[in-house]
Amino acid sequence: MVGDIEAAGELATGALLGRAVEPNAGEGHGAGHGMCLNCGTALIGSHCHNCGQAGHVHRSLHAIGHDILHGVFHFEGKLWRTLPMLAWRPGELTRRYIAGERARFVSPMAIFLFSVFAMFAVFSWVGISTPTEMNAGNLKPAAAIDYARKDAQQDLAKAQRKLAQATDEDDKAEYRERIADAQNDLAGFDKAAKALGNGTVKVTASEVHTGWHALDHGIEKWQKNPALMMYKLQSASYKFSWLLIPLSIPFLWALFFWKRQYKLYDHAVFITYSITFMSLFYIVVAVVAAIGLGGAWLALAALAIPFVHITRQLQQAYLLGWFSAIMRAWVLTFFIGWILAIFFLILLALGMFG
């Protein structure tokens, strides 16, 4: 239940963030009259030509719900014009937006924010997430014993330190009891390991000393609480998903650097729309798999359709022949592996040093 609520919250957050960066051009609400309530300019249309505010404003509780629903589902109708183009004619959508046809379609960044948050919301809903607990129950038997033995050794060392510092006899008795329990646990773990045929489990200290304090501290955090660090890694992956855009621009530029008519902005729009489609597509894949319709055909589609989409977008956006588009799509697919690896390393560094 909590996961469903979080998923709904992420979906609404993504939609409202997308709506926040989406310009209002071309979204009329009927002719306005009188003065603009924001800047006092005389209205000559549905929006103020000076500050851009709508001439008609709401002041009711119902209006709050209306704004949320529009933010999540409508983007004032532009979403329903953008999605079909994004799915079937992504390169044409890219070209038309770059050429200046902005009011008709959802801007790349707005739909990107919506799709990324929606993807992680749906993934959370269908149960695709990092494990909440990484303990003995998640590991193989021998590794589980190793993990539990480390915990027992830490308990033993802690009890021994407390005993050395204690002055009250009752406290000393309690710590001696804890020491005895930990020693019994350790003996039991050794017996269990022998029963598995692995011999006595030897656990050594896993402290790492690289000489770089920040790195040592980061490694220590991963060792002490891997579940928390995995959760932070997952959270950062969508909070910093926008990094995929600047990381991808140099690689896409390398495929067209001799064609001066294409600017870095053009590549950024291409990449943003492409990532958006991939996010929405894998939402569909996750839902289809969750309702039990998956299989070999779904796995094949999950691999083939993204490549076909990239090829079509390249062919349409850059006016390429099919052979040239396919060759560039293969190279770009190879580049994507590097981009994702760099992105993961950045997230890892943020988790360790943050």
N, C-alpha and C positions, 0 to 999 in steps of 0.2 A: 504494500500500500504506500509506504514511504517512497519507494522507488518510483511508483507511478506519479506521485505528486511532484517529485523532483524532476521527472521527465517532462511533465506538463509545464512546470516552471521554466525549464530550459528552453522549451519550444516557444513559449510566450516571450521570454527574454530575447531570443534570437529574432523573432518577428518584430518586436518593438525596437530593437537596436537597428535592424534593417530599415524599418520605417523612419527611424530618426535620421539616417543618412540619405534617405531617398528624397530628391527634390520634388516639389509639388507642382511643377510645370505641367500644364495640360489637364489639371484635375479641377474642373469647375463644379460648383455647388449651386448653380443658379445665379442670376444677375444680382449684384449688390447695389445698394443705394445709400445715400447719406454720406457720412464721414467714416473713415477707417478708425476703428476703436483702438488701434495700436499707435498710429502716428498722426491721425487727424487729417490725412489727405482725402480729398473728395474721391469717392469711388466711381469708376466708370465701367466696371465689369465685376466678375465674380471674385476677383482678388485685387488687393491694393497694388497699383503699379509702382508704388514707391518702396514699400517694405515687403510685399508678397503675402501678407496675411489675408486669409479668406474673409470675404465681406460678411458672411453669415457665421456666427459663432453660437455654440450651444452653452447652456448653463443649467444642466440638470444631471442627476445621478445616472439617468439613462444614457446620457452622452458619454460618460466614462466607459460604460460597457460597449457602446457603439465604437469608440476609438480603439478599444482593445481588439474587438472583432475585426475591424478594418485592418489593424496592424498585423493580425495573425493570418487572416484569410484573403484579404483583397489587394492590398497595396493600391487601392482605388481602381481596381480592374486591370492594372497593368500587368499583374502577375500572370493572368490568364492569357494575355497576348504574348508574354515572354516565354513561358514554359514550353509551348509547342515548338517555337523557333529554337529554343535551347536544345530540345530533344532531337529534332530532325534536321534543322538547318542552322547549326550552331555557328558556322563560319559566316553565314549571311547576317545573323544577328550581330556578330562581332563587327563586321564591316559597317553595317548600318549604324550601330551605336558610335563607332569611331568617326564616321562621316558626319555625325551631328544629329542623328535622329534619336533624341534623348527622351522627349516627353512621352513617346509611345511605349517604351519598354522600361522595366525595372532596371535601375543602374546596377552594374556588376557588383559593387561592394555591398549594396543593400541586399541583393538576393544571395550573395555569398554568405553574409552574416546569418541570414535566415536559414540557409541550407545546412551550414555547419552546426549551428545549435540544434536544428531539427534532427540531424543525423545522430548526434550524441544523445539527444532525448529519446529517440527511437531505440538506439542501441541499449540504453539503460532500461527501457521498457521491456525489451525482448531478452534481457539478461546477458548482453554482451558487454562485459566490463571486467576490470581487474578484480582479483579475489579480495574479499574484505578481510580475510584472515589467512595468513601464510604460516601455519603451524604444523605440528606433527600430522594432523589429519590430512594434509594436502600432499604428503610426501610418501615415497616408497618406504617399506618397513625398515630397512637398514638405515636409511637417511632419517626416518622418524625417530629412531632410537638415538641416533647421533644428535639430532636437534634437541630431544628431551634431556639427554645427558648434559648438554651444554647448559641448559636451564638449571639442572640440579647442581652442577658445579658452581654456577653463579650464586645459587641459594646457599650452598655450603660456605663459599668464601665470604658472603655477606654475614652469615650467622657467626662465623669465626671472628670477623672484625668486630661485630657487636659484642661478642662475649669478651674480647680483650678490653673493650672500653667500659663494660658494665661494672657497676659498683654494688648494686643491690642484688642480694642472693636470689630473690624471686626471678629477676631478669636473667641472671646467669643460668638458673635452672631452665628457663624457657629457651634460651639460646642453645643450651646443651641438647635439649630435646630436638630442636630444629636441625642441629648438626647431625644427630643420630638418624633422623628421618632422611636427610639428604644423603648420608652415607649408605643407608639401606636402599634408597632409590638407585644410587650409582651401582651398587652391587647387583640389583635386579636388572638394570640395563645391560650390564656385562653378560649376565646369564642369558638374557634374551638374544643378544648379539651372537653368542656362541651357538644358541639353538638354531639360528638362521644360517649357521655355517660360515659366518664371517669373522669369527674370532672376537677377541676383545676390541671394542670400539675405542680408538685412540683419538682423543680430542685435544687439539693444541690451540693455544691462543691464536686468534686470527687478526691480531692488530697489524696494521700496515703503517710503515713509517717511510714516506717518500721524501721527507724533508720539506714538503710544501704543506703548511699547516691547513690551509683551506681544503686541499684535496684529501688529506688524511681525515679531516673532520667529516667531509662528505661521504667517504667510504665507511666511516664509523656509523653514520646515520643509516646507510643502507643495510649494514650488518645488524644493527640493533632493531630496526623496525622496517623490514622490507615491504610489508603491506601498506604502511603509511606512505612510503616513498613511491610505490606503484600507483597509489591513489593520486598523489600529487602529480605524478607523471601524466596520468590520464587527464586530470583537470587542466594541466598546462597545455596539453595537446590541442584542446579546442580554444583555450583562451589565447594561445599564441599561434593559432592556425593561419592567421594573416601573414606570418613570416614565410609561408610557402610561396607567396606571391613574389616578394623581392628575391628570394632564393632561386626561383625558377627563371626570372627574367634573363640573367646572363646566359643560361643554357639555351633558351629559345632564341635569343639574339644571335648566338653562334651559328644558328641554322640559316640566318638571313642577313648577316652583318654586311654583306656586299650590296644589299638592296636598300639604298638610302631612303626610299620612299616610306619605309616602315620604321616608325619611331619606337622608343622604349615604352611610351604610353600605349601604343597599339599592342605590343607584346603583353603588357600588364592586363589589358582588357581581355585578351585571348585567354590568358592563364586564369584569370578570375572566373570567367564564364565556364572554363573547362573544369576547374575544381568544383564549381557549383554543381555542374551536371554529375560529376562523380559522386558527390555527397548525396544528391537526390537519388541517383541510381542505386547506391548501396543501401539506402533506406528501403527501397523496394525489395532488394535482395534479402535484407534482414527480415522484413515482414513476411515475405513468401516462405522463407525457411522456418520462421516461427510458427506459421500455421500448418506446417507439415507438408508443404508442396515442393520441398527441395529435392535434390537428387543430383545425378551426374549432369543432367541438362542445365541445372541452375549453376553449378560450378563452372561449366563451360561458358555459359552466358556471362558470368561474373568476370571471366578473363577476356572473352572475345569482344563483348560490346564496348568496353572502354577503349580498346585499340581502334575499333571501327569508328567510334565517335571522334577520337583524336584525328584520325585520318580525314574524315569528312570535314572537320573544323579547319584543319590545315588547308585542304583543297579549296574550300569555299572562302576562307578569310584571306588567304594569300594568293588566290587565283592561280593555283598550281594544277599541273596535270596529275592524273591519278598515280602514275608511277613515281613521280617526284614526291607526292604527298605520302605515299606508302613508305618510301625510303626514309623520309624525314620522321615519320611516325615511329619507325623502328628505332632510329637514333634517339628520338625524344623519350621513348619508353626506357631505353638504357639510361638516359639522363635522369629520369624520374627516380630510379633506384638510388642514384647518388644524392639527389635532392632530399629524399626521405631519410637517407642515412645522416646527412648533415643536420636535418631538422631534429632527428632523434638525439644526436649528440648535443645539440643546443639545449633541448629539453632536459637531458641528463645533467648537463652542467648547471642549468637553472635549479634543478632539484638538489644537487649536491652543494652548491655554493650559495643558494638562496636561503 
